[in-house]
Amino acid sequence: MMFPKSISGWCMWLYFLWVGIGAFVALPLFGIIAGILALGYAIASLFGQ
């Protein structure tokens, strides 16, 4: 397994990890952090990072 090499890849990876764990455990500020990671992915992909 290889780690992502871009910022958008890391945001996507962390987003799915956060949402996956959040399905089983009550995480503080779940929606805010998920939104920040999704927005980070969208912006980084748009600018090609």
N, CA, C and O atoms as a DFTB+ gen file, in Angstrom:
196 C
 N C O
     1  1       0.843      -1.169       0.000
     2  2       0.000       0.000       0.000
     3  2       0.891       1.235       0.000
     4  3       1.855       1.327       0.760
     5  1       0.554       2.166      -0.853
     6  2       1.343       3.395      -0.943
     7  2       0.562       4.565      -0.348
     8  3      -0.661       4.641      -0.465
     9  1       1.284       5.459       0.282
    10  2       0.662       6.653       0.838
    11  2       0.450       7.680      -0.268
    12  3       1.180       7.680      -1.259
    13  1      -0.539       8.552      -0.109
    14  2      -0.767       9.589      -1.124
    15  2       0.418      10.539      -1.217
    16  3       1.142      10.755      -0.245
    17  1       0.598      11.098      -2.402
    18  2       1.720      12.007      -2.609
    19  2       1.275      13.458      -2.723
    20  3       2.112      14.357      -2.805
    21  1      -0.031      13.695      -2.730
    22  2      -0.533      15.056      -2.879
    23  2      -1.400      15.443      -1.684
    24  3      -1.859      14.594      -0.921
    25  1      -1.606      16.730      -1.550
    26  2      -2.447      17.232      -0.460
    27  2      -3.880      16.747      -0.645
    28  3      -4.532      16.355       0.323
    29  1      -4.372      16.769      -1.882
    30  2      -5.739      16.314      -2.121
    31  2      -5.884      14.825      -1.787
    32  3      -6.913      14.400      -1.262
    33  1      -4.869      14.053      -2.089
    34  2      -4.895      12.633      -1.752
    35  2      -4.963      12.405      -0.255
    36  3      -5.701      11.537       0.212
    37  1      -4.197      13.179       0.501
    38  2      -4.228      13.072       1.961
    39  2      -5.581      13.484       2.516
    40  3      -6.104      12.840       3.425
    41  1      -6.153      14.559       1.973
    42  2      -7.467      15.003       2.454
    43  2      -8.525      13.935       2.198
    44  3      -9.370      13.675       3.055
    45  1      -8.478      13.315       1.018
    46  2      -9.453      12.281       0.695
    47  2      -9.271      11.079       1.611
    48  3     -10.248      10.528       2.120
    49  1      -8.027      10.672       1.820
    50  2      -7.714       9.535       2.693
    51  2      -8.217       9.784       4.107
    52  3      -8.876       8.933       4.704
    53  1      -7.899      10.963       4.636
    54  2      -8.302      11.297       6.000
    55  2      -9.814      11.457       6.122
    56  3     -10.393      11.116       7.153
    57  1     -10.455      11.974       5.074
    58  2     -11.910      12.114       5.087
    59  2     -12.577      10.750       5.233
    60  3     -13.431      10.570       6.101
    61  1     -12.198       9.791       4.394
    62  2     -12.821       8.479       4.463
    63  2     -12.478       7.761       5.764
    64  3     -13.311       7.028       6.296
    65  1     -11.292       7.954       6.274
    66  2     -10.925       7.382       7.568
    67  2     -11.785       7.980       8.680
    68  3     -12.292       7.256       9.536
    69  1     -11.946       9.301       8.664
    70  2     -12.740      10.011       9.679
    71  2     -14.200       9.579       9.626
    72  3     -14.805       9.308      10.663
    73  1     -14.770       9.511       8.422
    74  2     -16.180       9.120       8.276
    75  2     -16.366       7.653       8.646
    76  3     -17.367       7.291       9.266
    77  1     -15.420       6.816       8.273
    78  2     -15.512       5.401       8.615
    79  2     -15.467       5.159      10.114
    80  3     -16.253       4.370      10.639
    81  1     -14.566       5.820      10.799
    82  2     -14.488       5.679      12.256
    83  2     -15.719       6.305      12.904
    84  3     -16.231       5.789      13.897
    85  1     -16.196       7.421      12.338
    86  2     -17.368       8.104      12.884
    87  2     -18.639       7.282      12.788
    88  3     -19.601       7.556      13.505
    89  1     -18.665       6.285      11.925
    90  2     -19.835       5.417      11.826
    91  2     -19.968       4.515      13.053
    92  3     -21.061       4.034      13.353
    93  1     -18.875       4.287      13.755
    94  2     -18.894       3.387      14.903
    95  2     -18.665       4.079      16.238
    96  3     -19.053       3.552      17.280
    97  1     -18.039       5.258      16.221
    98  2     -17.672       5.963      17.451
    99  2     -18.165       7.402      17.345
   100  3     -18.054       8.021      16.287
   101  1     -18.700       7.926      18.420
   102  2     -19.131       9.325      18.428
   103  2     -17.896      10.222      18.510
   104  3     -17.218      10.263      19.537
   105  1     -17.610      10.935      17.429
   106  2     -16.440      11.799      17.368
   107  2     -16.842      13.252      17.609
   108  3     -17.878      13.696      17.113
   109  1     -16.042      13.986      18.357
   110  2     -16.365      15.398      18.587
   111  2     -16.175      16.210      17.309
   112  3     -15.229      15.986      16.555
   113  1     -17.065      17.132      17.081
   114  2     -17.003      18.028      15.910
   115  2     -16.937      17.250      14.597
   116  3     -16.225      17.643      13.672
   117  1     -17.678      16.153      14.521
   118  2     -17.615      15.267      13.355
   119  2     -17.896      16.009      12.052
   120  3     -17.116      15.924      11.103
   121  1     -19.005      16.735      12.008
   122  2     -19.409      17.408      10.774
   123  2     -18.452      18.491      10.337
   124  3     -18.195      18.657       9.145
   125  1     -17.922      19.229      11.294
   126  2     -17.012      20.329      10.968
   127  2     -15.715      19.789      10.372
   128  3     -15.245      20.292       9.351
   129  1     -15.141      18.779      10.995
   130  2     -13.878      18.228      10.508
   131  2     -14.079      17.525       9.169
   132  3     -13.233      17.637       8.281
   133  1     -15.190      16.802       9.014
   134  2     -15.467      16.151       7.730
   135  2     -15.631      17.198       6.638
   136  3     -15.158      17.007       5.518
   137  1     -16.294      18.298       6.954
   138  2     -16.459      19.373       5.978
   139  2     -15.146      20.023       5.594
   140  3     -14.924      20.332       4.423
   141  1     -14.279      20.233       6.561
   142  2     -12.970      20.835       6.283
   143  2     -12.139      19.922       5.383
   144  3     -11.496      20.393       4.445
   145  1     -12.149      18.621       5.663
   146  2     -11.399      17.680       4.836
   147  2     -11.969      17.605       3.418
   148  3     -11.210      17.540       2.451
   149  1     -13.301      17.612       3.285
   150  2     -13.914      17.575       1.953
   151  2     -13.598      18.850       1.186
   152  3     -13.295      18.798      -0.006
   153  1     -13.665      19.986       1.853
   154  2     -13.337      21.257       1.209
   155  2     -11.858      21.307       0.839
   156  3     -11.506      21.810      -0.228
   157  1     -10.997      20.797       1.700
   158  2      -9.563      20.736       1.402
   159  2      -9.288      19.889       0.175
   160  3      -8.444      20.241      -0.649
   161  1      -9.997      18.770       0.045
   162  2      -9.826      17.933      -1.145
   163  2     -10.265      18.675      -2.396
   164  3      -9.561      18.669      -3.406
   165  1     -11.425      19.313      -2.331
   166  2     -11.947      20.018      -3.506
   167  2     -11.029      21.144      -3.951
   168  3     -10.761      21.294      -5.143
   169  1     -10.548      21.929      -3.010
   170  2      -9.682      23.054      -3.351
   171  2      -8.322      22.576      -3.857
   172  3      -7.812      23.101      -4.847
   173  1      -7.734      21.592      -3.193
   174  2      -6.434      21.082      -3.612
   175  2      -6.520      20.414      -4.985
   176  3      -5.592      20.533      -5.785
   177  1      -7.621      19.713      -5.268
   178  2      -7.755      19.098      -6.588
   179  2      -7.935      20.152      -7.669
   180  3      -7.425      20.013      -8.781
   181  1      -8.661      21.200      -7.331
   182  2      -8.900      22.276      -8.287
   183  2      -7.590      22.935      -8.693
   184  3      -7.392      23.254      -9.865
   185  1      -6.699      23.141      -7.738
   186  2      -5.421      23.800      -8.017
   187  2      -4.308      22.812      -8.349
   188  3      -3.168      23.220      -8.569
   189  1      -4.618      21.532      -8.388
   190  2      -3.636      20.527      -8.806
   191  2      -2.564      20.217      -7.792
   192  3      -1.443      19.883      -8.177
   193  1      -2.857      20.314      -6.534
   194  2      -1.891      19.997      -5.492
   195  2      -2.061      18.548      -5.113
   196  3      -1.346      18.050      -4.244
